């Protein structure tokens, strides 16, 4: 058994590695209008790609990160990912065009897939069963606090050092994590447990999953559920600034939304054991479908006063982010049920398909932004309704014991 770090230090290290993704997205949101004004003043919607291209790079990287970590070890893949992430950060920080920023962000996303996937595998190497669940719960508890603070951190950095300073913070974050991991955590995958890299493994996993209806439906529902979050991230800053006139206080409002939604993971942990994964999934998607339809009606008709509209929008945002906590984890568990034999590769493939699919759905919705929340509400309503119909009609039967 590889030497373990003290538990508290290990939890903190894993939380920092997992936080690479959340920090890279949420701290970037306050910088979007500044980058848009500099590189794309005539079409501000183009700056949304700064978010979606990062997610696309991460999704594509996830396809191979799992098999690479099984072949070469967790530590090497995490460090390699952080190097790629740092290279993308430097490229974006020195960009003289939006296209260069987007290339840098794509490389950042590609690199971030290393800590995201191999970090979880490292936890699995050292812990198992309830002990692993306990460690992951603590990691995720720390992880959920970052999206609440990241926009404010980003706004503070912009105020001092401009949008280039955001990428400076990303670089420091990556180098700090690399040094911490490099000096303190040894490799956790024993040489005898490594598996030769084979692209055929990925292809065989895709074929096996495609032959199982439960897996296909659960992945399709994940794509739609994740697209809701992607749509929100691409449009929310513009809605706050252009529709509600609250761009200056956006980081604080978004932080409050993220904090409220993050607490829902504790609710899921308590309730899912009593009612089951499928019931939880159907319930949250049904509620989101009805709520989104009501929100869409309000913004189309405009019958509420501005203050009431803003309050409704905030509550709705919390509910959309809650879909991730109450739906995505359960959908992933349902998808993984029948593929335990190929769990490692399957986890990479499922995550990659969900991420890339969600991004591809979110991009056209974001580009339809017209200064109002209507395109976002329409997209989320259709995605929630589609996901609900899928799980209601196709994910039948009971959860396994």
C-alpha positions in Angstrom: 0.0 0.0 0.0 1.5 3.4 -1.0 2.2 5.8 1.9 -0.7 8.0 2.8 -0.6 11.6 3.6 -2.3 12.7 6.8 -6.0 12.5 6.1 -6.7 16.2 6.5 -3.8 17.2 4.2 -4.9 14.6 1.6 -8.5 15.9 1.6 -7.2 19.5 1.2 -4.9 18.4 -1.7 -7.7 16.6 -3.5 -10.1 19.4 -3.0 -7.6 21.8 -4.5 -7.1 19.5 -7.5 -10.8 19.1 -8.1 -11.3 22.8 -7.7 -9.2 23.5 -10.8 -12.3 23.2 -13.0 -14.6 25.3 -10.8 -12.0 28.0 -10.3 -11.2 28.2 -14.0 -14.9 28.7 -14.9 -16.4 30.7 -12.1 -13.5 33.2 -11.6 -13.6 33.8 -15.3 -17.2 35.0 -15.4 -16.6 38.6 -14.2 -13.9 39.0 -16.9 -16.2 38.2 -19.8 -17.5 41.7 -20.5 -13.9 43.2 -20.3 -12.6 40.6 -22.7 -15.6 41.1 -25.0 -15.1 44.9 -25.0 -11.5 44.5 -26.0 -11.6 41.7 -28.6 -15.3 41.5 -29.8 -17.1 44.8 -29.1 -19.5 44.3 -32.1 -20.6 40.8 -31.0 -20.4 40.3 -27.3 -22.1 36.9 -27.5 -18.8 35.5 -29.0 -17.1 35.9 -25.6 -19.3 33.1 -24.3 -16.9 30.8 -26.0 -14.4 31.6 -23.3 -16.5 29.4 -21.0 -17.7 26.7 -23.5 -14.4 26.1 -25.2 -12.8 25.3 -21.7 -15.6 22.7 -21.1 -15.2 21.3 -24.5 -11.4 20.8 -24.0 -12.1 19.2 -20.6 -14.7 16.9 -22.1 -12.5 15.7 -24.9 -9.5 15.2 -22.5 -11.7 13.1 -20.2 -12.1 10.5 -23.0 -8.5 9.4 -22.6 -7.4 10.6 -19.1 -8.8 7.6 -17.3 -7.0 5.0 -19.5 -3.8 7.1 -19.4 -4.0 7.2 -15.6 -4.4 3.4 -15.5 -1.4 2.9 -17.8 1.1 5.5 -16.5 -0.1 6.2 -13.0 -2.2 8.9 -11.4 0.6 11.3 -10.3 2.2 11.6 -13.7 -1.1 12.3 -15.4 -2.1 14.9 -12.9 1.2 16.7 -13.2 1.1 16.4 -17.0 -2.4 17.9 -17.0 -1.3 20.8 -14.8 1.6 21.5 -17.2 -0.8 21.6 -20.2 -3.1 23.8 -18.1 -0.3 26.2 -17.3 0.8 26.4 -21.0 -2.8 27.3 -22.0 -2.9 29.8 -19.2 0.2 31.6 -20.4 -1.1 31.6 -24.0 -4.4 33.1 -23.0 -2.7 35.7 -20.7 -0.5 36.9 -23.6 -3.3 36.8 -26.3 -3.7 39.6 -28.8 -7.0 38.3 -30.2 -10.1 36.4 -29.0 -9.0 33.4 -31.0 -5.7 33.1 -29.0 -7.7 33.4 -25.8 -9.9 30.6 -26.9 -7.0 28.4 -27.9 -5.5 29.0 -24.5 -8.8 28.2 -22.8 -9.1 24.9 -24.8 -5.6 23.8 -23.6 -6.6 24.8 -20.0 -9.7 22.5 -20.3 -7.7 19.7 -21.8 -5.1 20.0 -18.9 -7.8 20.2 -16.2 -9.2 16.8 -17.2 -6.0 15.3 -15.6 -6.6 16.5 -12.0 -10.4 15.9 -12.4 -10.2 12.2 -13.4 -6.8 11.0 -12.1 -7.4 12.8 -8.7 -10.6 10.7 -8.1 -8.7 7.5 -9.1 -6.0 8.4 -6.6 -8.7 8.6 -3.9 -9.9 5.2 -5.0 -6.4 3.7 -4.8 -6.0 4.7 -1.2 -9.5 4.3 0.2 -12.4 2.0 -0.4 -16.0 1.5 0.7 -17.5 3.8 3.3 -14.1 5.2 4.0 -13.7 6.3 0.4 -17.3 7.8 0.4 -16.4 9.7 3.6 -13.2 11.1 2.0 -15.0 12.1 -1.2 -17.8 13.7 0.8 -15.3 15.9 2.7 -13.6 16.8 -0.6 -16.8 17.8 -2.3 -17.9 19.8 0.8 -14.8 21.9 0.4 -15.2 21.9 -3.4 -18.7 23.4 -3.2 -17.5 26.4 -1.4 -15.2 27.6 -4.2 -17.9 28.5 -6.8 -19.4 30.7 -4.2 -16.2 32.7 -3.7 -14.6 32.4 -7.2 -16.6 35.2 -9.0 -15.8 37.7 -6.2 -12.1 36.6 -6.3 -12.1 37.1 -10.0 -13.7 40.5 -9.7 -11.1 41.6 -7.1 -8.3 40.5 -9.3 -9.7 42.3 -12.3 -10.0 45.5 -10.3 -6.3 45.4 -9.4 -4.7 43.8 -12.4 -7.2 43.7 -15.3 -8.4 40.5 -17.0 -4.8 39.3 -17.6 -4.5 39.1 -13.8 -7.1 36.3 -13.8 -4.8 34.1 -15.8 -2.0 35.0 -13.5 -4.0 33.7 -10.6 -4.8 30.5 -12.6 -1.1 30.0 -13.2 -0.2 30.4 -9.6 -3.0 28.0 -8.6 -1.7 25.3 -11.0 1.9 25.7 -10.0 1.0 25.6 -6.3 -1.0 22.4 -6.8 1.7 20.8 -8.9 4.3 21.6 -6.2 2.1 20.3 -3.4 1.4 17.0 -5.2 4.9 16.7 -6.5 6.6 17.1 -3.1 4.1 15.5 -0.8 2.0 12.7 -2.6 3.7 9.7 -4.0 2.3 7.5 -6.8 -0.7 5.5 -5.6 -1.1 3.0 -8.4 1.2 0.0 -8.0 3.2 -1.0 -11.1 1.6 -4.5 -11.0 -1.9 -2.9 -11.2 -1.2 -0.8 -14.3 -2.9 -1.7 -17.5 -1.4 -1.2 -21.0 -2.9 1.7 -22.8 -5.2 0.5 -25.5 -7.6 2.6 -27.5 -9.5 -0.6 -28.1 -10.5 -0.5 -24.4 -12.3 2.8 -25.0 -14.0 1.5 -28.1 -15.1 -1.8 -26.5 -16.5 0.2 -23.5 -18.5 2.4 -25.8 -19.9 -0.7 -27.6 -20.8 -2.4 -24.4 -22.5 0.8 -23.0 -24.3 1.4 -26.3 -25.9 -2.1 -26.1 -27.4 -1.4 -22.7 -30.6 0.8 -22.8 -30.3 1.9 -19.1 -26.8 3.2 -19.7 -27.8 5.0 -23.0 -30.8 6.7 -21.4 -28.9 7.7 -18.3 -26.1 9.2 -20.4 -28.6 11.1 -22.6 -30.4 12.5 -19.6 -27.0 13.6 -18.2 -26.2 15.4 -21.4 -29.5 17.3 -21.1 -29.0 18.0 -17.4 -25.5 19.2 -17.8 -26.5 21.4 -20.8 -28.7 23.4 -18.3 -25.7 24.3 -16.3 -23.7 25.1 -19.4 -26.5 27.4 -20.8 -26.6 29.2 -17.4 -22.9 29.8 -17.2 -22.7 31.1 -20.8 -25.5 33.7 -20.4 -25.9 34.5 -16.7 -23.4 37.4 -16.5 -24.9 39.1 -19.6 -28.4 38.7 -18.1 -27.3 40.3 -14.8 -25.6 43.2 -16.6 -27.8 43.9 -19.6 -31.3 42.9 -18.4 -31.2 43.6 -14.6 -28.5 46.3 -14.6 -26.7 44.5 -11.8 -23.4 43.7 -13.4 -21.3 45.3 -10.7 -22.8 43.1 -8.0 -23.0 40.0 -10.1 -20.1 38.2 -8.3 -22.0 38.5 -5.0 -25.3 37.4 -6.3 -23.8 34.4 -8.2 -21.8 33.4 -5.1 -25.0 33.4 -3.0 -26.7 31.2 -5.6 -23.8 28.8 -5.8 -23.6 28.5 -2.0 -27.4 27.8 -1.6 -27.3 25.2 -4.4 -24.2 23.6 -3.0 -26.0 22.8 0.2 -28.4 20.6 -1.7 -25.8 17.8 -1.9 -26.3 17.2 1.8 -30.1 16.9 1.2 -29.5 14.3 -1.6 -27.2 12.2 0.7 -29.9 12.0 3.3 -33.0 11.5 1.0 -31.6 9.2 -1.7 -31.2 6.3 0.6 -34.9 6.4 1.5 -36.6 7.2 -1.8 -34.1 5.8 -4.4 -32.1 7.3 -7.2 -34.7 7.0 -9.9 -37.4 8.7 -7.8 -35.0 11.5 -7.0 -34.1 12.0 -10.7 -37.7 12.1 -11.8 -38.7 14.4 -9.0 -36.0 17.0 -9.6 -36.5 17.0 -13.4 -40.3 17.3 -13.1 -39.9 20.3 -10.7 -37.4 21.9 -12.9 -39.6 21.5 -16.0 -42.6 23.1 -14.3 -40.6 25.9 -12.7 -38.8 26.7 -15.9 -42.1 26.8 -17.8 -43.5 29.3 -15.2 -40.3 31.4 -15.4 -40.5 31.5 -19.2 -44.1 32.6 -19.0 -43.2 35.5 -16.6 -40.3 36.8 -18.8 -42.3 36.5 -22.1 -45.3 38.3 -20.7 -43.4 40.7 -18.4 -46.3 41.0 -16.0 -44.2 41.1 -12.8 -42.4 44.3 -11.6 -38.6 44.3 -12.0 -37.8 43.6 -8.3 -40.1 40.5 -8.3 -38.6 39.4 -11.6 -35.1 39.6 -10.2 -36.1 37.6 -7.1 -37.8 34.9 -9.2 -34.7 34.7 -11.4 -32.4 34.2 -8.4 -34.6 31.4 -7.0 -34.7 29.8 -10.4 -31.0 29.9 -10.8 -30.6 28.1 -7.5 -33.0 25.4 -8.7 -31.0 25.0 -12.0 -27.7 24.6 -10.2 -29.4 22.2 -7.8 -30.1 19.8 -10.7 -26.4 19.1 -10.7 -26.4 18.1 -7.1 -29.7 16.2 -7.0 -29.7 14.8 -10.5 -26.2 14.4 -12.1 -24.7 12.2 -9.3 -27.7 9.9 -9.3 -27.8 9.7 -13.1 -24.1 8.8 -13.1 -24.7 6.1 -10.5 -27.6 4.7 -12.7 -25.4 4.7 -15.8 -22.5 2.9 -13.9 -24.7 0.2 -12.5 -24.5 -2.3 -15.4 -20.9 -1.6 -16.3 -19.0 -2.4 -13.2 -16.6 -4.7 -15.1 -15.3 -1.8 -17.0 -15.9 0.9 -14.4 -12.7 2.9 -14.9 -13.0 3.4 -18.7 -16.8 3.7 -18.5 -16.5 6.5 -16.0 -14.2 8.5 -18.4 -16.5 7.8 -21.4 -19.7 8.7 -19.6 -18.2 12.0 -18.2 -16.7 12.9 -21.6 -20.0 12.3 -23.5 -22.0 14.2 -21.0 -19.6 17.2 -21.0 -19.1 17.4 -24.7 -22.9 16.9 -25.4 -23.9 19.4 -22.9 -21.5 22.0 -24.4 -22.8 21.4 -27.9 -26.4 22.0 -26.8 -25.5 25.1 -24.7 -23.5 26.9 -27.4 -26.5 27.7 -29.8 -28.7 28.7 -26.8 -26.0 31.1 -25.6 -25.6 32.6 -29.0 -29.3 33.4 -29.1 -29.0 35.7 -26.2 -31.0 38.8 -27.0 -30.6 40.9 -23.9 -33.4 39.1 -22.0 -33.6 35.8 -20.0 -36.1 34.3 -22.5 -33.6 32.3 -24.7 -32.0 30.8 -21.5 -35.4 30.0 -19.9 -36.5 28.4 -23.2 -33.4 26.2 -23.5 -33.5 25.1 -19.9 -37.3 24.3 -20.1 -36.8 22.1 -23.2 -33.7 20.3 -21.8 -35.5 19.6 -18.5 -38.6 18.4 -20.2 -36.7 16.2 -22.6 -34.7 14.7 -19.7 -37.8 14.1 -17.7 -39.6 12.3 -20.5 -36.5 10.1 -21.0 -36.2 9.0 -17.4 -40.0 8.8 -16.8 -40.6 6.5 -19.8 -37.3 4.6 -20.1 -35.7 4.4 -16.6 -38.3 2.0 -15.2 -37.8 -0.5 -12.5 -36.3 -0.2 -9.0 -32.8 0.7 -7.8 -30.5 -2.2 -7.0 -30.1 -3.0 -3.3 
